[in-house]
Amino acid sequence: MNDFIDYAYSLHEKYPVADAHFDLPSIVFLLKKIGKSNIVEQFFLKDWQRAGLNFIGAAVYLDKKALDGNHWQNAYDQITALYEDIKPLYPQVQIITSSAQLEQVLKNHYIGLLLYFEGLEPVEEDLSLLEEGYLLGIRGASLTWSRDNLFAHGCCPVYKQEDVRGGLTSYGLEAVRKMESFPMFFDISHLNDDGIHQLHTCTHFPYIATHSNARALLPHYRNLSDSQILCLANRGGIIGINAYKDLVCTKKEFSPFDELCRHILYMVHLAGPSHVGYGLDLCSMLTSAQQGKTEPTLIEDCLISHKELPLVTAKLLESGLSEQDVLSIMGNNFISYFRSFLEISETKNILAKAT
């Protein structure tokens, strides 16, 4: 395995690496509230550099406590807290809003953050706030987290096993049309089965699952069925594999790390290597921040931090995947997807201004 680890680190150093889902704005906002500053530099930057990360999907997530207050204000505060925190790190770390920025990040081996809503709770009854979010840098959203809201029915949360019925609401369909007009990308990771099917039939652009696993390996409604995986792949979407232990394996005799890699290989063999990537979630730090702590008291994920991501790549190389397939999973798939999406968004905005 040592040879593969060295090989993996060399690939992470030379080629693009992406993680499609990390609750970074929420973490920065929560730690700022307890008096911390320079949070990205102090707690994450070295690990990102060790992993060779170039791209991170930075999800704005409202937890249960945040739902008791002003939803839009909480989301706005998360976004501005992140902008403020990374300002001293520019251009090494920056929020991406255009394809040109993405290309510069890749060319110079910087780290680009792409903002999106993990659930449309910040918008609530005012869809004009989607435009406000876009102006702040938001480039996509899931309609809901694992709970019902005005837009759709979420799947059951991880600690439940329940087949939640009901798809998108009429208001949710209106939000979908609004999002497509920008466009913003759609993330199906927390949507229920009916909602995923409905979104597939009523949208035109490729959609993604930023942090989901294979239901065939761990039977839970939070994970994706084979048919959902194939529908997403046939539309041109990407699935980011989630490292949260409870969505990877339940039997203690299994190695969570090995099972995580098994989910990746299962997806690759089912849908093809061009539709799989990393979407690690890495919930331990968010849980700690919610508790007012800076160090995880419980490791909820298969990886301690991003610095261990090259070990996953090494395992994929050891499994016999080609270098080209591994590079696709490691970063090229998601980066190609977001490059294309940003280009479409820019073209539509140019045409709209011209008319």
N, C-alpha and C positions, 0 to 999 in steps of 0.2 A: 504493500500500500504506500510505502514511503516514496517510491518512484512516481506514483500517480499524484501524490500530494505536491511534490515539487513541480510536476507537470502542470497541475491545476493552478498553483500560485503563479507560474509563468504566464498562463493564459489570462488570469485575472489582472496581471500587470500590463499585458499588451493589448487586450481586447475589451470591448464594452461590457459592463456588468450592470444589471438592472434588478431592482426589487420594486415590484409594482404596488406594494402596500405596506405602509408604516404610519402609525398614528402620531406622527411627529408634531403637527401643530397643537394637538391636545396635550402632549407631554410637555412641550415648551411652555405653553400657557399655564399648566398646573404647577410646574416647578418655578416659574416666575412668580406665581402667587405666594410661594413660601420663601421668596427672597433670593432665589438663584438667578444668576446671569451668565452670559456666555455659555449657554446650555449645550448647544450643538458642539462647540469647540471643546468643552470640558468633558462631555459624556459620550459623544458619538464620533467625532471626526477621526480619531485615530483608528477606530474599528472600521469605519468606512474606507479609510485609506488602506488598511491592511487587507480588506476584501477587494480593493480595486474598484469600488462602486463609482459609477458615473451617473446613475439615474435612480431616483427614488420617488415613488408615488406617495405623496404626503397627504394623508386623509384627514379631513376635518370631521371629527366625530363628537357627537353630543351624548354624554353618558346620562344616566338616570337623574343625577343631581342637576345637571345642566338643563334638563327638560323642565325643571320647576321654575326656571327663570325666563328671561327674554332670549329666545332661541337665536334670532338673528344677531343680537348683540354678542352672545357667547361665541358664535362662529366668527364674527368680525374680530373679536378680541383675540381669538386663536390665530387668525391669519396675520394680524398686525404684530402680535407677539413674535411670530416666526420671522417676519420681515425684519423686525428690529434686532432679533437675536443674531441673525446671520449677516447683518449689514457689515460688521467689521471683517467678515471672511470673504467678501466679494473681491475678485470674481471666482475664487476657489470654490465657494458654495453659493449658488444662486437659484432663484425661483424662475422656472422656464415658462414663458408665455408664447413663444414663437419657435418655428422650425429653425430659424437662423441662430437663435440662442442655443438650441439643442446641438446644432452642428459645431458651434464654438466650444461648447462643453466637451463634446467628444474629441474634437481636434486637440484641445489643450489638456485633456485628462482632468477636467474639473468635475464637480458633482452638481448635477441639476436636480431640482425638486419640482415636481409637477403637482399642483394643488387640485384636490377634488373633494366633493362632499360625500361622506359615508352616510347616506340617508339625506333626504330633502327636508328634514325637520327645520333647518334654519330658514327656509323659504316660507313654510306654512301657507297661509291664505293669499300671499302676495307674490305672484309669479314674476312680477317686475324685479324682484330681488335676485332672480337668476341672472339678469343683466348686471346688477350690482356686483354679484359674485364673479361674473366673467371679467368685469373691469378690475377686480381685485386679484385676478389670476386664476380663478377656478376654471378648469377645463373639462370637468366631467362630474358624474355623480352616480351613486346607486339611489334608487327611488326610496329605499328604506333600509334600515338596519334590521336585525331579527326581531321586529315588532311591527304591529300595524300602525299606520299613520294615515294622513289624509290622501295619500297617493296610491298606496298599495298595501297588500298583506305581506308581512315579512315571514320568512321561514321560522321554525321554532329555534330558540336559543340553544346553545351547546348543551346545557344541562337538562334539556328536555328531549323527548323523542316523540314528536307529534306531527302528523300530516296536516298542516294548516291549509285550509281551502280558501278559494277566492283570489282573484287576480288583481289587476289594476282597477282603481276607481275611475269614474269619468273625469275627475279632477286630475288623476294621475295620467290619463291619456292626453289631457290638455298640456300637462307638464312635459310629456314626451315630445309632443309637437313643438313646444317652445324650445326644448333642449336641442332638437334636431335643426332648428333654424340657425343656431350659432355656427357650427354644431358643438355640442358637448358629448363626450363619450358616455356610454352606459355601462355600468358595472352590475352584474347580476348576483354577486357573491352572497348577498343576504336575502334575496328575493325567494318567495316560495315557488313551488312547482307550477301552479296555475299562472302566476305572474311571469315566470320565465317564458312559458309557452306563449303567453299573450304578447310580451315584449318582442319575442322573435317574429311574430306575425305582423306586428304593427310598425316595425322600424325598418329602415333601409340600410343604415350603416352597420359595419361589423361592431359587435359588442364584445365585452370581455368579462372574465371573472378574475378580479385582481387577487383574491386569496381564497381558493376553494380546492378541495381534494376529491378523490374518487369514491363515490358511494359504494361501488362494488367491493372496495377494500375495507371501508368502514361504513356500515349501513347507518347513515344519519342524514336527515333531510337538509342539513346545512351543507353537506357535500353534494356533488353533481352526479346524476345518473349517466349511464353510458349514452343514452339518447340525447341528453342535454349537452354532453361533451361534443358529440358528433354534430349536432345542430350548430353549436357555437363555432366549431372548426370549419364547417361547410360555409358559414357566413364570413370566414376570414378572421375570427377572433382568437384571443390568446387566453390561456388559463394560468394564473399564478399559483404555484403550489404553496399551501399554508403550513407553517411549521408549528402551529399550536397543537400540543400533544393530544388533546382530547378529540381533535379532528383527524388525527393520524393513526392512532391505535389505542385500544383499551386494555389489552392483555399485558399484565406487568412482565410476563416472561419475554415479551418482544422488545427489541431495541428500538426506541422511538426514532433514532437517527436512521437506522436501516429501513424502518417502515416508511419514513419520509421519502427516502430514495425510491422505495418500491412504488409509492404513489406517482412519482415522476415517471418512472419507467412504464407503469401501466398506462398513463396518459399518452406517452410517446408511442407505445405500441398500438393504442386504440386510435388516436387522432393524427399521429404523425409528429415529428420533432419540431415542425414549424408552428405548432399551436400550443406550446408549453413553455413556461418560464418560471421565475421565482417571484412569489408574492408572500413573503414570510410572515407578515403580521407582527411577530415578536411582541407578544402581549405583556411580558413580564415587567417591562419598564413602564408601560402605561398603568398597570395595576399598582405599581409602587408609587408612581406620581399621584394617582388618585388617593393613596394613603398618606400623602405628604412626605414621601421618602425618595431618596435619590438612588438607592441600591435595591435591587429586587430581593425580597425575602423568600420568594418561591419562584423557581424556574418553571414556567408554564409551557415553555417551548422546547422543541427538539434541539435548538441551538442556543447557546448562552447569549450570543450577540452576532452582529453581522460579521465579525472577524472570523467566525467559523464557516462562513459560506463556501470558501474554497474547498473545504472538506467534502461538501456535497458534490461539487464539481469533480473532485477526485474519485468519488464513489461512482459517478456516472461514467467516467473514463474507464475505471476498473471493470464496469459491467460490459464493456465492449462497444459502447456508442462511439461513433466516429468523432473526430475533433470538430468537424463542421457542424454536426448535430449538437454537440455540447456547447459550442459557441452560440448556436441559435437559442438554446435554452438559457444559457448564462446571461444573455443580454440582447442579442440581435433581434429576437422576435418582438419583444415589447418596444424596443427602440424604433424598429421599423414601423410598428403599429402607430406609435405616438407621433413619429415624424410625419406619417401620412395624414393623421388626423389634424395635426397642427397646420399642415399645408392646406388642407381642405377648408379649415376654419378661416385662415388668412385670406384665401381666395374668395370665399363667400362674403367676408367683410369688405374687401376691396370692391367687389361687384355691387354690394349694397350701397356703399358710399358713392359709387359712380352713377348710380341711378337715382 
